[in-house]
């Protein structure tokens, strides 16, 4: 049964790497002490892996870097869990497709390898990358991602500042545009929030939104966007989201 821990972000303002989430991470790992780290969302894989390894080693956890080559999946054989880090989602997806790791990772997680993601690593558990906040700095072979969830995620969800003089698109505006073209739920995870899932599809046994939003005046950890409905605040159990079938490219 797949196990997922999906973090909106890896670092809260003024704190160290995963400092806001270590209790949740260690509970999720449940004694598993070797983690395969996928650094593909960053441009310097070695430096990124070293930074993550240092943070994990301080907690008694071993990190093995996953190389960006066709043999990347072999590293998963040595690990008790996999962690896909944040960065640019387009770069991450492009490399996962070019190395063949997208399919291997999907299969291994469905076979029971626990999956942890942050930011871009959380984005790719949805069916596509269409609700990322990132600039398309590279063109991946496909927008298709891991599809562990039947809905989209928008990490780092940012509520509009009512006192701002900025008149460009807000995050809510952009997600409403997505819903004009797709009948697919979008879960906006605010900074500090996470989604924890056990199971997949109709076999989901548990799906819980937790954490604490750090954005000033944020009403809760997450917000749900659904076609034909007003945005709704979400916290706690969200298993209902897994009962809906995503319908892409369905103009309203």
VENQUIGI-V808632 format. One record per run of one state. SS is the DSSP state (alpha for helix, beta for strand, coil for the rest). FROM is the first residue (numbers start at 1). TO is the last residue. Records with the same first field share a line. If there is no record, write none. Layout:
BEGIN
SS: FROM-TO + FROM-TO
END
This chain:
BEGIN
coil: 1-2 + 8-21 + 30-33 + 39-44 + 58-61 + 67-71 + 79-80 + 85-88 + 100-100 + 111-113 + 119-119 + 124-127 + 129-143 + 145-151 + 158-170 + 182-182 + 184-185 + 191-192 + 199-200 + 204-205 + 212-221 + 226-231 + 235-235 + 238-238 + 244-246 + 248-252
beta: 3-7 + 34-38 + 62-66 + 81-84 + 114-118 + 128-128 + 144-144 + 152-157 + 183-183 + 186-190 + 193-198 + 206-211 + 222-225 + 232-234 + 236-237 + 247-247
alpha: 22-29 + 45-57 + 72-78 + 89-99 + 101-110 + 120-123 + 171-181 + 201-203 + 239-243
END
